[in-house]
Every structure is written in C-alpha cells, then in structure tokens.
C-alpha cells in the first residue's frame, strides 16, 4: 500500500497515475503522517517558489527532491513535476517505463501538434525524449505514427464533416478481460428491437442537427454488432441507410469481431449495404486460451469465417490480437502471429492486455500469469511489417502491465480514418446508443464537449428522449 501526503490536490491525478504506472494494482491512500504501515509514502509540499518531494519506505526517508518554479502555472510546471516523480520512483525501484512520464491515452497527439507547428521528425523525437523521458524506440514509433496520420489527413477534408459511432452493446458472451458495457445476446434478445428503435430515433435527431454537414466516416461497434440476428442486423443497417445514405459515406466499418457471431447471410447483408471494412478478431489462435478467456469459438472458426468474408467480397479485413493473455507466452504469441500472417488481412491491431477494474480478470488476477512483455510487442510489430503494413494509429490504456501500447498497422490505402479522427480529436464524432460518448470539437475556444449516454440498455431505451435532449443542449453544429 502507498500513502500519499499533499498540502494541495492540484496534481493528485497525475501523481496517482504515474505511481500506478510503476506499481500496477497497488492501492494509494491519502494520509497526513509518515507511518510505517505503508510500503512507501510519497509526500508533496507545494510552496510559493518551490515544491518539495519526499519518498519514505517503511517510515524512513529514502529520496528527496526540490523542484523550483510556481506550481500554479500548470502548463509549465506539470511536466517538471511528473519528471521529478518519475526520477524518484525509477531510481528507487530500478525500473524504467517505455513511455516515461506519459500516462495519457493519446501520445501521438503531442507529435501531431508538433508537426502542425512545423517541427521536423528528428526534432520531435528529441523533444519527446527530453520532455517525457520516453525511450527512443517509443519516441520514434510515436513520431512515425503521427507522420502517417499527418500524411493521410492532408488529403482528407475532415473539417467539412463529422463521424458517427453506432453502439451495439450485445455479445455472444463476455470475455474474461472485457470491461465494456455488453449484454449476452441470448438473454437480451427480446429487448433488441426496442433498443434498435431507440437508437434509430437518436440517429434521426443527429441527421436533423447535422443537416448542414457531411457524414464522412461511420463506425458500427460494440459489443459485437454481428451478434444481432440476420433480421435485426438488416433492420439496423436499413434504418441507418435511410438517414445517412451509405453510398455518400467515404468509409463504413462494422465490427464482426467474434467469429461465432458470423454467418454467410450476415456477411451478405453487410456487403449489400456497402460496408467497406470489417474486423474479425481472434485475439489468440490458441484453442486453450480461447476457452480460458470465455470466447465460445475455436481457432478453426476464425479461419472459416475469415475465408467466408473473403468469398463475400470483403477486401479490407482487420484482425485484432492481444499480447499477454492469461497463461500465454512467446510460444503462444508466435502461433497466433504466424496464423494471422498466413490469413494475410489488410490491417492488424496489436493490443497489450489491460487489466480493467470491472473485468473478471481483475477479480481473478492472482489466479493467472499474464501481461505483455517488450519481446512480445516487438515480435508482433515485426510480423505486421512482414505483412507489408505500417503503423497508422496508436493509443494507450491505463492498467497495462509493462506500460505498453495498442497500435494499428495497415497496408497502404487500407487505413481506418475513423480510428485516426477519434484519436486526434479533429472533428465532431457523434455517438449513438447505450454507453456511448460524443465529442463536439470547439476549435474557436479550443475545447472539447463530451455528451454521455446512459450505459444500461433498458434505461437508455426508456429514456431515449432524454439522451436526445442532452445532445440538443450541447450540440453546436458548425
């Protein structure tokens, strides 16, 4: 257990996030005295022109640092503060973090903004290392991704349009590591039609509110959208197509992640309505692990449904894998990556396992051995490049053992623009459905407004008019 003493709470979130990056899963508790009941106590004393940092172990002071400057000038002082915390814990624990002081989910945004200011790749790599103490490898990777984003977006008039996310919170089953709001489709089947009616009512409002702007990218996610029945899937796509003609949309992605949710008829419907990109996500190509994590399909099913999608006409298929799944090591990861290479999808997303607080895995974390390693993530990245793919978007999550990242690789011209737009927060992304979050970009005031929908399917359905009113109050279509 870690004790935290502070005379102000101005940087408490940053302090907690960085300490937990070093000691994932530890409990941090506020205290007002140095007490040996804690493994460590971190003390922060903010004074007028200096901030004093002390670290105690078993009640004895082991580290001390004084940071000069006005702590209230957050834009200047925040990174200085985080570097101080990083150095204290890195020296004490004899551990370095690949992303240094960065704990946010969008490190590429820093480099992306640097390019907009005219900085070179070399300058951004140096600045990234110096300012955030990140490794050269991560600084270079982040810069490569941001350069790819800049190149793609230079040809895309994203400021003239918006994106739409459609949330389908149903799945065949809940995976061990999952924390998303999802509902077993078999149990909730009798509520699906009412849910889709509510969602389409929300879509109708968005069409009206954004009648002066063009819908450029559409992303149907979840959950697993293809867990819907054939009839319900067509009902959804037909309804969306009436409000936003699919032939006018540049990019349409539908997650079909669970092979056990797919069949030839559903794929035919996706093709019929012009879906341009789908995901078929094995996460692992080891049957033993699939059973352990609660996925009701086999490796054989992944191969079968992938080729079925090819036969249906899809020429842009993404596959997700997770490095560091319970009881998996390099041997299992090699099996997974080699199978994906043989299938040869157009894009490949490598996730590092995150231990979400509300997941089953978090409640059972002492039962299994899990967590990505640098060797794992490097191997998966090499495999992606061997498939002639380049990294084009990157994000991070809290509670990733090892402090790694999630990164999307793609063959040229097969990138998902929606993924870039949501990471870099460049235009309005309106989200409809239970548990979704819209982002309204106010360029003039440099602000982002968020609009949250209720997570519970039943409450969302019953209170759809309230969900629409929330959007109506905060939306300010350009």
C-alpha positions as CSV (number, residue, x, y, z in Angstrom):
1,X,0.0,0.0,0.0
2,X,1.2,3.5,-0.9
3,X,0.5,6.5,1.3
4,X,0.1,10.0,-0.2
5,X,0.6,13.2,1.7
6,X,0.0,16.5,-0.1
7,X,-0.9,20.0,1.1
8,X,-2.8,20.7,-2.1
9,X,-4.6,18.4,-4.6
10,X,-3.7,20.3,-7.8
11,X,-1.7,17.4,-9.3
12,X,-3.2,14.4,-7.5
13,X,-4.5,12.7,-10.6
14,X,-1.1,12.9,-12.3
15,X,0.7,11.7,-9.2
16,X,-1.6,8.7,-8.8
17,X,-1.4,7.8,-12.5
18,X,2.4,7.8,-12.6
19,X,2.9,5.9,-9.4
20,X,0.5,3.2,-10.6
21,X,2.4,3.0,-13.9
22,X,5.3,1.8,-11.8
23,X,3.3,-0.3,-9.4
24,X,0.2,-1.6,-11.2
25,X,-2.5,-2.7,-8.9
26,X,-1.2,-1.0,-5.7
27,X,-3.6,0.9,-3.5
28,X,-2.9,4.5,-3.0
29,X,-4.3,6.0,0.2
30,X,-4.4,9.6,1.4
31,X,-2.7,10.1,4.8
32,X,-1.4,13.0,6.9
33,X,1.6,11.4,8.6
34,X,4.6,9.3,7.9
35,X,3.5,5.9,9.1
36,X,5.4,2.6,8.8
37,X,2.2,0.7,7.9
38,X,2.8,1.8,4.3
39,X,5.3,0.2,2.0
40,X,6.0,3.7,0.6
41,X,4.8,7.2,1.4
42,X,5.1,9.9,-1.2
43,X,4.9,13.4,0.2
44,X,4.4,16.6,-1.8
45,X,4.7,20.0,-0.2
46,X,3.8,22.9,-2.5
47,X,5.4,26.2,-1.5
48,X,5.5,29.6,-3.2
49,X,8.5,29.2,-5.4
50,X,9.5,25.5,-4.9
51,X,7.9,22.1,-4.5
52,X,9.4,19.5,-2.2
53,X,9.1,15.8,-2.9
54,X,10.0,13.2,-0.4
55,X,9.7,9.4,-0.6
56,X,9.6,7.2,2.6
57,X,10.0,3.5,2.8
58,X,8.8,1.8,6.0
59,X,8.7,5.2,7.7
60,X,12.2,6.2,6.7
61,X,13.1,8.9,4.1
62,X,14.9,7.5,1.2
63,X,14.5,10.1,-1.6
64,X,14.3,13.9,-1.6
65,X,13.9,16.4,-4.5
66,X,13.2,20.1,-4.7
67,X,11.6,21.5,-7.9
68,X,11.9,25.2,-8.5
69,X,9.1,27.3,-10.0
70,X,5.5,28.4,-9.5
71,X,3.5,25.2,-9.2
72,X,0.3,27.0,-10.1
73,X,1.5,27.6,-13.6
74,X,0.3,24.2,-14.7
75,X,1.2,24.4,-18.4
76,X,4.9,25.0,-17.4
77,X,5.1,23.1,-14.1
78,X,3.1,19.9,-14.8
79,X,5.8,18.1,-16.8
80,X,8.5,19.2,-14.5
81,X,6.5,17.7,-11.6
82,X,6.0,14.4,-13.5
83,X,9.7,14.2,-14.4
84,X,10.5,14.6,-10.7
85,X,8.1,11.8,-9.6
86,X,9.4,9.6,-12.4
87,X,13.0,10.0,-11.4
88,X,12.3,9.3,-7.7
89,X,10.4,6.1,-8.4
90,X,12.7,5.0,-11.3
91,X,15.7,5.2,-9.1
92,X,14.1,3.6,-6.1
93,X,12.5,0.7,-8.0
94,X,15.4,0.4,-10.5
95,X,12.8,0.4,-13.3
96,X,12.2,2.4,-16.4
97,X,8.9,2.9,-18.2
98,X,9.0,2.8,-22.0
99,X,6.6,5.7,-22.3
100,X,8.4,7.7,-19.5
101,X,6.1,10.1,-17.7
102,X,3.2,9.8,-20.2
103,X,0.1,8.2,-18.7
104,X,-2.5,9.6,-21.2
105,X,-4.1,7.6,-24.0
106,X,-3.1,9.8,-26.9
107,X,0.7,10.3,-27.0
108,X,0.6,10.8,-30.8
109,X,-1.4,14.0,-30.3
110,X,1.7,15.6,-28.9
111,X,3.7,14.8,-32.0
112,X,0.8,15.5,-34.4
113,X,0.5,19.1,-32.9
114,X,4.3,19.4,-33.2
115,X,4.2,18.7,-36.9
116,X,1.4,21.3,-37.2
117,X,3.9,23.8,-35.8
118,X,6.5,22.9,-38.4
119,X,8.8,20.8,-36.3
120,X,10.8,18.0,-38.0
121,X,10.7,14.3,-37.2
122,X,14.2,14.5,-35.7
123,X,13.3,17.4,-33.5
124,X,10.1,15.8,-32.3
125,X,11.9,12.6,-31.3
126,X,14.5,14.6,-29.3
127,X,11.8,16.8,-27.7
128,X,9.7,13.7,-26.9
129,X,12.6,12.0,-25.1
130,X,13.7,15.1,-23.2
131,X,10.2,16.3,-22.1
132,X,8.6,13.0,-21.3
133,X,11.6,10.7,-20.6
134,X,10.3,8.2,-23.1
135,X,12.6,5.7,-24.7
136,X,14.0,6.4,-28.1
137,X,12.1,3.5,-29.5
138,X,8.7,4.8,-28.3
139,X,9.6,8.4,-29.4
140,X,10.4,7.1,-32.9
141,X,7.3,4.9,-33.1
142,X,5.0,7.8,-31.9
143,X,6.6,10.1,-34.5
144,X,6.2,7.5,-37.3
145,X,2.5,7.1,-36.5
146,X,1.9,10.9,-36.3
147,X,3.7,11.4,-39.6
148,X,1.5,8.8,-41.2
149,X,-1.6,10.5,-39.7
150,X,-0.5,13.8,-41.0
151,X,0.0,12.4,-44.5
152,X,-3.4,10.8,-44.6
153,X,-5.3,13.7,-43.2
154,X,-3.6,16.2,-45.5
155,X,-5.7,14.6,-48.3
156,X,-9.0,14.4,-46.3
157,X,-11.3,17.5,-45.7
158,X,-12.2,16.3,-42.2
159,X,-13.1,19.9,-41.1
160,X,-16.1,19.9,-43.5
161,X,-17.7,16.8,-42.0
162,X,-18.3,14.7,-39.0
163,X,-18.2,11.0,-38.0
164,X,-20.9,8.8,-36.5
165,X,-20.4,5.9,-34.0
166,X,-23.2,3.4,-33.6
167,X,-23.0,1.4,-30.4
168,X,-24.4,-2.2,-30.3
169,X,-23.8,-3.4,-26.8
170,X,-24.5,-7.1,-27.3
171,X,-22.1,-10.0,-27.4
172,X,-22.3,-13.8,-27.6
173,X,-20.5,-13.9,-24.2
174,X,-18.4,-11.7,-22.0
175,X,-14.6,-12.2,-22.3
176,X,-12.5,-12.5,-19.1
177,X,-10.6,-9.3,-19.7
178,X,-13.6,-7.2,-21.0
179,X,-14.9,-4.2,-19.2
180,X,-17.1,-2.7,-21.9
181,X,-20.8,-2.5,-21.2
182,X,-22.1,-5.5,-23.1
183,X,-25.0,-7.8,-22.7
184,X,-25.4,-11.5,-23.7
185,X,-27.4,-11.5,-26.8
186,X,-29.3,-14.7,-25.9
187,X,-30.5,-13.2,-22.6
188,X,-31.5,-9.8,-24.1
189,X,-32.9,-10.9,-27.4
190,X,-36.4,-9.8,-26.5
191,X,-35.1,-6.2,-25.8
192,X,-33.1,-5.8,-29.0
193,X,-35.9,-4.5,-31.3
194,X,-36.9,-1.7,-28.7
195,X,-33.2,-0.8,-28.4
196,X,-32.7,-0.5,-32.1
197,X,-35.9,1.6,-32.4
198,X,-34.5,4.0,-29.7
199,X,-31.1,4.1,-31.4
200,X,-32.6,4.9,-34.8
201,X,-34.7,7.7,-33.2
202,X,-31.4,9.1,-31.9
203,X,-29.9,8.8,-35.4
204,X,-32.9,10.7,-36.8
205,X,-32.1,13.6,-34.5
206,X,-28.4,13.6,-35.5
207,X,-29.4,13.8,-39.2
208,X,-31.6,16.8,-38.4
209,X,-29.0,18.5,-36.2
210,X,-26.2,18.0,-38.7
211,X,-28.1,18.6,-41.9
212,X,-25.5,21.2,-43.0
213,X,-22.5,18.8,-42.6
214,X,-21.5,15.7,-44.4
215,X,-21.1,12.3,-42.7
216,X,-17.7,11.2,-43.7
217,X,-17.0,8.0,-41.6
218,X,-19.4,5.6,-39.9
219,X,-18.2,3.1,-37.3
220,X,-20.6,0.4,-36.1
221,X,-19.1,-1.0,-32.9
222,X,-20.0,-2.7,-29.7
223,X,-20.1,-5.2,-28.2
224,X,-20.4,-7.2,-31.3
225,X,-22.8,-5.8,-33.9
226,X,-22.9,-9.1,-35.8
227,X,-24.3,-10.8,-32.7
228,X,-27.6,-9.3,-33.9
229,X,-29.9,-11.7,-35.7
230,X,-30.0,-11.5,-39.5
231,X,-33.3,-9.8,-39.3
232,X,-32.2,-7.2,-36.7
233,X,-28.9,-6.5,-38.5
234,X,-30.7,-5.7,-41.7
235,X,-33.2,-3.6,-39.8
236,X,-30.4,-1.6,-38.2
237,X,-28.5,-1.1,-41.5
238,X,-31.6,-0.2,-43.5
239,X,-32.6,2.4,-40.9
240,X,-29.2,4.0,-40.8
241,X,-29.0,4.0,-44.6
242,X,-32.3,5.9,-44.8
243,X,-31.0,8.7,-42.6
244,X,-27.4,8.6,-43.9
245,X,-27.2,7.1,-47.4
246,X,-24.2,4.7,-47.3
247,X,-23.3,5.5,-50.9
248,X,-22.4,9.0,-49.8
249,X,-20.1,7.9,-46.9
250,X,-16.4,7.6,-47.5
251,X,-15.7,4.8,-45.0
252,X,-18.0,2.4,-43.2
253,X,-16.6,0.0,-40.6
254,X,-18.6,-2.8,-38.9
255,X,-17.1,-4.8,-36.1
256,X,-17.6,-8.5,-36.7
257,X,-15.0,-9.4,-34.1
258,X,-16.5,-12.7,-32.8
259,X,-16.3,-15.4,-35.4
260,X,-19.2,-17.2,-33.5
261,X,-21.4,-14.2,-34.4
262,X,-20.9,-14.5,-38.2
263,X,-22.6,-16.5,-41.0
264,X,-22.8,-16.1,-44.7
265,X,-26.2,-14.3,-44.6
266,X,-24.9,-11.6,-42.2
267,X,-21.9,-11.1,-44.4
268,X,-24.1,-10.8,-47.4
269,X,-26.2,-8.1,-45.7
270,X,-23.0,-6.1,-44.8
271,X,-21.9,-6.3,-48.4
272,X,-25.4,-5.4,-49.6
273,X,-25.4,-2.1,-47.7
274,X,-21.9,-1.2,-48.7
275,X,-19.8,-1.7,-45.5
276,X,-16.2,-1.2,-46.6
277,X,-14.3,-2.6,-43.7
278,X,-14.9,-5.3,-41.1
279,X,-12.9,-6.7,-38.1
280,X,-12.7,-10.4,-37.5
281,X,-10.7,-10.6,-34.2
282,X,-9.2,-13.9,-32.9
283,X,-7.3,-12.2,-30.0
284,X,-5.4,-15.5,-29.9
285,X,-5.0,-18.5,-32.2
286,X,-4.7,-21.0,-29.4
287,X,-7.8,-23.0,-28.5
288,X,-6.8,-23.5,-24.9
289,X,-6.6,-19.7,-24.3
290,X,-9.9,-19.1,-26.2
291,X,-11.7,-21.4,-23.8
292,X,-9.9,-19.8,-20.8
293,X,-10.9,-16.2,-21.7
294,X,-14.6,-17.1,-22.4
295,X,-14.8,-17.0,-26.2
296,X,-17.2,-19.6,-27.5
297,X,-15.4,-20.3,-30.7
298,X,-12.4,-22.2,-31.9
299,X,-9.3,-21.3,-34.0
300,X,-10.9,-23.3,-36.8
301,X,-13.9,-21.0,-36.7
302,X,-11.6,-18.0,-37.2
303,X,-10.1,-19.5,-40.4
304,X,-13.6,-20.5,-41.6
305,X,-15.2,-17.1,-41.1
306,X,-12.2,-15.2,-42.5
307,X,-12.4,-17.1,-45.8
308,X,-16.2,-16.7,-45.7
309,X,-15.8,-13.0,-45.6
310,X,-13.3,-13.1,-48.5
311,X,-15.8,-15.1,-50.5
312,X,-18.5,-12.5,-49.7
313,X,-16.3,-9.8,-51.3
314,X,-14.5,-8.1,-48.4
315,X,-11.1,-6.7,-49.4
316,X,-10.5,-4.8,-46.2
317,X,-10.4,-7.0,-43.1
318,X,-8.8,-6.1,-39.8
319,X,-7.7,-8.7,-37.2
320,X,-7.0,-7.9,-33.5
321,X,-4.7,-9.8,-31.3
322,X,-3.8,-9.3,-27.6
323,X,-0.3,-9.7,-26.3
324,X,0.0,-11.1,-22.7
325,X,-3.3,-13.0,-22.4
326,X,-3.6,-15.2,-19.3
327,X,-1.2,-18.2,-19.4
328,X,0.3,-17.1,-22.8
329,X,4.0,-16.5,-23.5
330,X,6.1,-16.1,-26.6
331,X,5.3,-19.6,-27.9
332,X,1.6,-18.9,-28.0
333,X,2.0,-15.5,-29.4
334,X,4.2,-16.9,-32.2
335,X,1.4,-19.4,-33.1
336,X,-1.1,-16.5,-33.2
337,X,1.0,-14.2,-35.3
338,X,2.1,-16.9,-37.8
339,X,-1.6,-17.8,-38.4
340,X,-2.5,-14.1,-38.9
341,X,0.3,-13.8,-41.4
342,X,-1.0,-16.8,-43.3
343,X,-4.5,-15.3,-43.4
344,X,-3.0,-12.0,-44.6
345,X,-5.6,-9.4,-43.5
346,X,-5.3,-5.8,-44.7
347,X,-4.8,-4.5,-41.2
348,X,-3.7,-5.8,-37.9
349,X,-4.2,-4.3,-34.5
350,X,-1.9,-5.3,-31.6
351,X,-3.2,-4.8,-28.1
352,X,-1.3,-5.1,-24.9
353,X,-3.5,-6.7,-22.3
354,X,-5.0,-4.1,-19.9
355,X,-6.4,-5.2,-16.5
356,X,-9.6,-3.3,-16.3
357,X,-11.0,-2.7,-12.9
358,X,-14.5,-4.0,-13.7
359,X,-13.3,-7.1,-15.6
360,X,-13.5,-10.7,-14.4
361,X,-9.7,-10.8,-14.9
362,X,-9.2,-8.1,-12.3
363,X,-11.2,-10.1,-9.7
364,X,-9.1,-13.2,-10.6
365,X,-5.8,-11.6,-11.2
366,X,-4.0,-13.8,-8.6
367,X,-5.2,-16.9,-10.4
368,X,-3.3,-16.4,-13.7
369,X,0.0,-15.4,-15.1
370,X,-0.5,-12.7,-17.7
371,X,0.9,-9.4,-19.1
372,X,2.7,-8.3,-22.3
373,X,6.5,-8.1,-22.5
374,X,8.7,-6.0,-24.7
375,X,9.7,-9.1,-26.5
376,X,6.1,-9.9,-27.3
377,X,5.1,-6.4,-28.6
378,X,8.3,-6.2,-30.7
379,X,7.7,-9.6,-32.2
380,X,4.0,-8.7,-33.1
381,X,5.2,-5.4,-34.6
382,X,7.8,-7.2,-36.8
383,X,5.1,-9.6,-38.0
384,X,2.9,-6.7,-39.1
385,X,5.8,-5.1,-41.0
386,X,6.5,-8.5,-42.7
387,X,2.9,-8.3,-44.0
388,X,3.9,-5.0,-45.6
389,X,2.0,-2.9,-43.1
390,X,2.9,0.4,-41.4
391,X,1.7,1.7,-38.1
392,X,-1.0,4.3,-38.6
393,X,-2.7,4.9,-35.2
394,X,-1.7,4.3,-31.6
395,X,-3.3,4.7,-28.2
396,X,-2.6,3.6,-24.7
397,X,-4.8,2.4,-21.8
398,X,-4.4,2.5,-18.1
399,X,-3.5,-0.6,-16.2
400,X,-1.4,-2.2,-18.9
401,X,1.2,-4.4,-17.2
402,X,4.6,-3.2,-18.5
403,X,3.2,0.2,-19.6
404,X,2.9,-0.7,-23.3
405,X,0.5,0.4,-26.1
406,X,-2.1,-0.6,-28.6
407,X,-1.2,0.0,-32.2
408,X,-2.9,-0.4,-35.5
409,X,-0.9,-1.5,-38.6
410,X,-2.3,-1.4,-42.1
411,X,-1.4,-1.9,-45.7
412,X,-1.2,1.2,-47.8
413,X,-4.7,2.8,-48.5
414,X,-6.4,0.3,-46.1
415,X,-6.1,2.5,-43.0
416,X,-9.2,3.3,-41.0
417,X,-9.7,7.1,-41.0
418,X,-12.2,6.9,-38.1
419,X,-9.5,5.5,-35.8
420,X,-7.3,8.4,-36.6
421,X,-10.0,11.0,-36.2
422,X,-11.1,9.7,-32.8
423,X,-7.5,9.6,-31.5
424,X,-6.6,13.0,-32.7
425,X,-10.0,14.6,-31.9
426,X,-10.1,16.6,-35.1
427,X,-13.8,16.8,-35.9
428,X,-17.1,16.1,-34.2
429,X,-17.7,12.4,-33.5
430,X,-21.3,11.8,-32.6
431,X,-22.1,8.6,-30.8
432,X,-25.5,7.0,-30.6
433,X,-26.6,4.0,-28.5
434,X,-26.2,2.9,-24.9
435,X,-22.8,3.6,-23.2
436,X,-21.5,5.8,-26.0
437,X,-19.8,9.2,-25.7
438,X,-20.0,12.0,-28.3
439,X,-17.2,14.6,-28.8
440,X,-18.0,18.1,-30.1
441,X,-14.9,20.0,-31.2
442,X,-15.0,23.7,-30.5
443,X,-12.0,25.0,-32.5
444,X,-12.7,28.6,-31.7
445,X,-12.4,28.2,-27.9
446,X,-10.1,25.2,-28.1
447,X,-12.5,23.0,-26.1
448,X,-14.0,19.5,-26.5
449,X,-17.5,19.0,-25.2
450,X,-18.5,15.4,-24.3
451,X,-22.0,14.1,-24.2
452,X,-22.5,10.8,-22.4
453,X,-25.4,8.3,-23.0
454,X,-26.7,6.0,-20.3
455,X,-24.9,2.7,-20.2
456,X,-27.7,0.4,-19.2
457,X,-29.7,-0.8,-22.3
458,X,-33.0,-0.8,-20.5
459,X,-32.6,2.7,-19.1
460,X,-31.2,4.0,-22.4
461,X,-34.2,2.6,-24.3
462,X,-36.7,4.0,-21.8
463,X,-35.1,7.4,-21.6
464,X,-34.2,8.0,-25.2
465,X,-35.8,11.4,-25.4
466,X,-33.5,12.5,-22.5
467,X,-30.5,11.2,-24.5
468,X,-31.6,13.3,-27.4
469,X,-32.2,16.3,-25.3
470,X,-28.6,16.0,-23.9
471,X,-27.3,16.3,-27.4
472,X,-29.7,19.1,-28.3
473,X,-28.4,21.2,-25.4
474,X,-24.7,20.8,-26.1
475,X,-24.5,20.4,-29.8
476,X,-23.4,23.4,-31.8
477,X,-23.2,22.2,-35.4
478,X,-20.7,24.3,-37.4
